Amino acid sequence: MKTPYLLVVPIALLAACSGSSVETVDPADLILTNGSFYTVDADNPRAEAVAISGGRYLYVGDAAGANIYRGAETRVIDLQGAMAMPGINETHAHAWQGGYKELYECNFPFTATPDEIAAIVTGCVASNPEADWITGGQWTSDFFIDNDIGSPRQWLDEISGDKAIYFEDDATHNAWVNSRALAIAGITRETEDPPGGTWVRDENGEPNGLVLETAKPIIESFIPALTHEQNMASIAKAVELANSFGLTGINEARTPPAVAPAYKALDEQGGLTAHAVINMQTPRGQRQTPFDIEPLLEVARANESTHVHTRFAKFFLDGVPTASRTGLMIDPYLTSDEFPEETRGHSLIPADVLVEDLVNLDAAGITVKMHAAGDGAVRLALDAIEQARLVNGQSGLRHEVAHAGYIHPDDVPRFAALNATVDLSPYLWYPRPIIDSIIGAVGERAQYYWPIRDLHESGASMAIGSDWPSVAVSMNPWPAIEAMVTRRNPHTDAPEALWPEQAITL
């Protein structure tokens, strides 16, 4: 599957040749008839029936034409007037993570108040008496700005009993933990901040339970890993949810090595009812040297299967431009009580190291998806792609710059020029709490977020994904499509819009 990133896959309309006889037409495996098909073809937008063989359309048109392809073994389904269309591909989700969140974690909505969280956590602790850890979330990025909680750690201590608590934020870049979790990980007031991360501290210098960016994986490493069977169940749950929305392809944005075999096993058992692109996880956190790509290539080779596509990798170039101010920006963030000194965020990979990694993976045939939330990180990614093109030539791989909400105007035309894809997240394109957090950190320029119309007019290749379970409550693509067209909240119909000049047509 060489182009797994199209939002909608067009149907090819193949008219029956004039003069063809019934005897010369090979029968179809499947005929869908008496439906209302949206074809994604401007000249022939609607059809009544299709005939399919070997996974390809033989015919799209009226019921009589499709019936020509009916044979003794053809399966015929009467849609009874129902609407049908080509499947949609989810191009950026953490499907495995979302699946295990649904099955195994203690969850509360982004809008949850302290009282609501306390009630939910108390219930989770009581219903899991044998568990050492209670994990889940997700608290909104401005939760500790909007709510006066003196010590997040002590607040959790009061409701957690003897359990270690680990809750992710809405961006899944930061965590909120209790004293038990810090003790298991050996984190004390003497523990230094890791490069690119922070153990947020109280006025006495004690870790207060907020864990930012590269400090988060340190805590995660102490949480018991899921079994192979649990990983398979998590993927199956995510695919079930995806199919319910009409999604027939999933791009798993970050795949730990232990999860790749679960995708392959599920496919071989017939349980993977969608194509899955899995972006192999690379070292996350700040590093100063190139990584060895051979282990990644070995995992990719070992886990390729009929519906699992493994020649993809994921880099994190920065954090997020919310209250934590970890996304890499070209211009400084606003200062605040928590950030009295001017900052532009930070990069996790030096430019020369990123170039070497990208050149090596590009030469090996691996498409790279790069998390780049700030405009500084977007430029870093485009510069690296440009160098890879100079060294390797046009490999045909469309490396992806993920999220890319802020793009300097000078960098917009570079996507088309470099044959690079901008991987966008429409669940962030309308006024909502995480946008409020970004405005608080970035200032009024936060209003100029996601220049999709400019990108479209520049000829950029664009992919659209939910980032679920980060920020989005589900993989449902339909509200996201509405948000692209209206730039307003699709769930409330509120009149406020986010940069409406960047709206596109359906």
N, C-alpha and C positions, 0 to 999 in steps of 0.2 A: 504494500500500500504506500505508494510514493507521495501522495498528497493527502495526509490524514487530517489536515487542518482546515478544510473548507467548512464554513458554517453550515451551508446547505449544499448538497450534492445535486447538480442538475440532472434531470432525466433527459436522455437522448431520444428524440422522437424519430422513430424509424417507420416510415410509411411502407405499407405493403407494396411491392413492385407491381406496376401495371402489367397485367397479363399473367401473373403468377396463378397457378392452380393450387387447389387444396392439397393435391398429391405431392407437390414439391416443397411444402412447408413442414419443417420439423415441428413436432408437437412441443408445447410448453410444459415445463414442470408445474407451473402455477399460473392460474388466471384469477385476477381480482376484478370483479365486475359489479355493475350497478352502484358505483361510488361517485364521489366528487373529488377528483384528483387535482391537486394544485401542482403543476408541473415545473414551476420555476422557469418557464419558457415564455418570454414576453409575447411571442407571436401565437402561441397556442397554450394559454394559461390554464385551461381546464380540460379534463378528459373524463370519460366515463368508465374506462376499463384499461387494464394492462395485462400483457402476457410476459412471463418471465421464464428463463431457462438458464440453469447454471449460475444463478445470481445476477443475470443481466437481462435488461429489458429487450424483448423481441418486438414488442408493439405497444404503443400508447395511443388510444383513440376511443372510438365508440365500442359498444358491446358486440355488435355484429363483426367488426373487424377482429377483435380479440378472440372471438369464438372460432375463427379459422384455425387458430393454433391449438384447439382442443383435441386431445388424443385420448386413448383408452386409459392411460395412466395419469392424465393431467388432473391435478387437484384444483377444484373450482371453489372460490369463496364469494358468496353474495354479500357485499358490504351494506346492502339495504339503505343506500343513500348516504352512508357515512363519509366524512371527509378523510382523505389520505394524502400523504406527501412524502417526499424522500426524507430519510432519517437525518437528524442533526448531529453533528459532532461537538461534544464538550471539549474545548481545546485547552482548558487549564482548570483542573480540579485536583484535590487531594482525596481521591475517591476511597482509597484504602483507609485513610485516617477518618474520613467521614463515616464509613461503614462501621469501624470499631467504636466510633463515638456513639452511633445509634445503638449499638448492641451492648457495649460494656461500660460506658462512662456515666458520670453524674453531670447532667446538663441543665443549664438555665439560659434564658434568652438574653440577647444583648441589652435589652431594655430592663432587665431585672433590677429591683431595688435591693438595698442591703437586707431588709426584712424578708423579701422573697428568697434571696440567696440563702439566708440563714435557715429558713424553713426547708428548702430543698436539700441543703447539705445535711441537716439534722436527719432528714428522712433517709438519705443515702447511707449515712453512717450506721443508722439503726438496721437497715436492710442488708448490710454487708458485714456481719459480725466477724467473719473469718479473714477479711481483707486487711492487708497491711497498708495499702495505698487507696485513696479515693482520688480519681483524676477526672478531668472534664473541663467545664467552663461554659460560656465565654463572657467575660466582663468587657464592657466597652472601653475604648482607649482613654476616655475622660472620666472613668468611674471614680478615681481617687481625687479628681478635681471637683467633680460635682457632689461628692459625698465626703463628709468630714469623718474620716476614719484615722484616728491618730496613729495606730500601729496596725497595718494590714496583717502582719504575722500574729499579733496577739488577738486580733478580732477573730481570725480563723481558729486559734487555739481554743477559744471558749466554746466552740461548737463541734470540734473535731474528735473529741475523746482521745484515744490512743492511736488514731490513724494519721498517716502522713497525707497531706493534702497538696494537690498540684492542679491548678486551674490556669488555662491559657486565656489570653485576651482575644479580642475580635480579629486581630491581625495574625494571631498565632505566632507572633515574634517574641512575646513577653509572657511571663508567668507570675502567678500569685501563689505563694506557698506558706505553710505554717512552720512552727518551730521544729516539729518532728521531722519534716522533710529536710530542713536545713541541717539538722543533727545527723541524719542518715548520710547525707552528702559530705559531712565534715566541714560545713561552712560556718565560720566564726567571724568575730570582728577583726581577727588578724588575717583573714583570707583576702588576698589581693584581687582586684577586678581582673577578669581575663581580658586579653586584647579584644576590643570591639564589643565588650559587654559590661554590665554593671550589677553589683549587689547593692541595691539602693539601701541607704542606711538612715537610721533615726538620728536625733540630735546628740545621742551618746556614742555614735559610731557603730551601733549594732545593726546587722542586716535586718531590715524591717519587713521582709517577706516579698518584696517586689524584685523580680529577676528579669533583667533586660538582655535581649539579643543573645550574644554568644555565651552568657552565663546560663541561659536556659537549657541547652543540651547537657550541661554538667549535671543538673538536677535530673533531667530525663534519663540519663544513663543508669540511674539507680532504681528506676521503675521497672518492675519485672516485665520482660518482653512477652508478647503474645506468642502462643504456640503456632505451629504451621497450620493446624486446623482452624484456629481462631483467625489467622490471617486470611485463609480461604473464605471463611464465613463472612468476614468483614468486606471482602471484595464482592462476594455474591450479593450481600445486602446493598452495597453501593450500586451495583449493576442493575439490580431489581428496581431501585429508585430511579436510576437513569432511564431505563426502558419505559417507566411509567410516564415520563415526560416526552417520549418520542426520541430519546437520544440513543443512537446506535453506534457511537464511537466515543471513547473516553481518552483524554490525555492525562495520565497520572503524572502530576507535575514534579513530584519528588518521590522516588522509589528506593527505600532502603534495600540493601542486598538481600535481607531475609524475606522480603516481600515478593521479589521477582519470581522465585520458585512457586509461590502460592498462585500467582497469576497463571503460570504455565500449567500447574496441576489442575486448576479449575477449568482451564480451556480443554485439557485432555479428557476431563470427565464430562464435557459437554455442558458445563455450567456457566461459561462465559458468553453471555448472549449480547456481546458488543465487541467491536474491535477495541483493543487497548494499546495505546502508545505509552510505554513506561520510560520516564526520564530517570536514568540511573543516578543515584545520589553521589555527589562528590563531596570531599571534605568541607563541612560547613564551619564557618568561623573564620577568624582572621589568620591568614597564613602568608608566609614570605617566600615560599619556594614552590615550583611547579609540582603537581602530583603525578604519580605513576599511573598512566592510563591503562596498563595491561590488565590489572585485576578487574577494572570496569569492563574491558572488552571481553574478558573471560565470562563474567556474569551475563553479559549481553548475549554472547554466543550460546551459552548453556540454556538460556530461557526463552529463546525465540520459538514461537509456535504459530499455528495457523492464524490465530486472532490476536497474538501478542507480538508487538513490534518493539524491539529493544534497542535499536541503534540510536539512542537519544540520551542526553545527559543534562543535569541541572547544576547551575552555579548560582550562588548568592553573592551579589556585588555590594549590597548595602542593606539597610534595615527598612524602616517605614517613616514617612514624614508626619507622624502624629505627635502627640505630646512627648513621646520619648526622644524625638528629634534624631533618629538614627539613619534616616534616608540621606543619601549624599546629594546635596544641593549645590548649584553653581553660586547662588547668592545666599547670604547667611539667614538663619532662622531668626525669629523674634527672640529677644531676651525675656527672661521671666525670673521669678523668685528661685525656681529650681535650676534655671540655666542663666545665671547672671552674666556669664561670659559669652561672647558671640561665638556661634558654631555653625558649621555647614554640614554637620553629620560626619559620617566617615565611610570609607570604602573598606571592604573586607579582603580584597585581593589587589595588590599593586599592579599598575598598568602593564609593566613588563612581564610579570608572572602570568597575568590574564592572557596576554598575547601569545606567550609560549604554549599555554594550555590549549587555547583555541586553535592555534595552528596545528598542533598535534592531533587534536580530536577531529578537526576538519579533514586532515589528510587521511585519517583512519575511517572516514565515512560516518562520523557521529554528529548528528545535529544537536546543537547546544541551546538550551533555554536558559536565559540569564535573568534572574530577579533584579530589576533595576527600578526602584520606586521613585527616586529623585532624579531631576534632570542632569545632575552631575554623573550619576551612575549610568543613565542612558547614553550620555556622551562617551563615557568609558567603554561601554559595550560596543557602540558603533565604531569607535577608534580601533578596538580589537578586531572586529569583523573586517574593517578596511585593511588592516595589516595581514589578516589571514588571506584575503583576496590577493594581496600583492605577492605573498609567498607561494600560495597554492594555486592561484588562478581561480576562476569561477568553478567551484566544485559542484555546483548545483544544489548544495545544501542551504536551506533558508534558515539560518540561525535566528533565534527568537529573542526579543527583548521584552521581558514579561512585566506587565503592569504599566510602566512607562506613562504614568498619569501626567507628569510634568516633562515636557520636551521643549528645549530651547528652539525658537523659530528657525534658527540656522540649521538645526539637526533634522527638521521634519523631512526635507527632500532626500536626506541621506538613506532612508530606508529603501526607497525604490532604486536609488543609484547602486546600493550595495546588495540588492536582492535579499534583504533581511526582512523578517516579519515582526510586526509590532503586535504583541499578545496583550489584549486589552480586557478590562474587567468592568462590564457595564453595571454591575451591582453597586459600583461606587459613583455612578454618574449623576446622582441626584441628591438634593439636600437630605442629610441624615446624620446621626450622631458621630460617625467616624469623620465625616466632612467637617463637622464642628470642631473636632479635635485637631484636624489638619489646619483649619483656619486659625485656631489658637496658636499653633506652632509656626506657621508660615506667613500669616497675615493675609491681606486682601488678595495677594496673587494666588491664594488658594482657590479663589473663584474661577481661575483660568486653568481648569483641570480637564484632562482628556480631550485633546484637539482632534477629534475623530474626523470632522469634516475636512479640516486642512490635510490630514493624512490621506483621506480618500481622494481628494482632488490632486494630491501630489503623486498618486499612483502607487502608494505603499500597499504592500501585502498585509492584510489585517486578519488576525484570528481573535475570536471572542470566547471567553471562558468565565466561569462563575467564581473560581478560587475556593469553592466550597470545601470544607466547612469554615474557612477563613472568611469573615465578613458576611457571606451569603448564608441564608438559612437553608437553602436547598440548591440543587442543580437546575431547577426549573428555568428553562431559557426564555419563556414567554414574557415574564415581567422585565427581564433584561433587554429584550428586543424593544419592548415599549419604551424603556428608559432611553435607548439610543435615539428613538424618534422624537420623544417629547422633552427629554432632559429633566423630567419631573418625577417625583416619587410615584411609581406605578401602583402602589398599594393604598395610597390615601387620596390621590387626585388633588393634592395641595397645589396651589398656584405657583409656589416658589420653584424656580428653575435654576439649574447650574449651567452657566455659560450656554444659553439657548442658541446662540449663533452657531454652535458646533453640532446642532442636531442634523441628522441625515434622514432621508426618506426611507419608507419601508422597502 
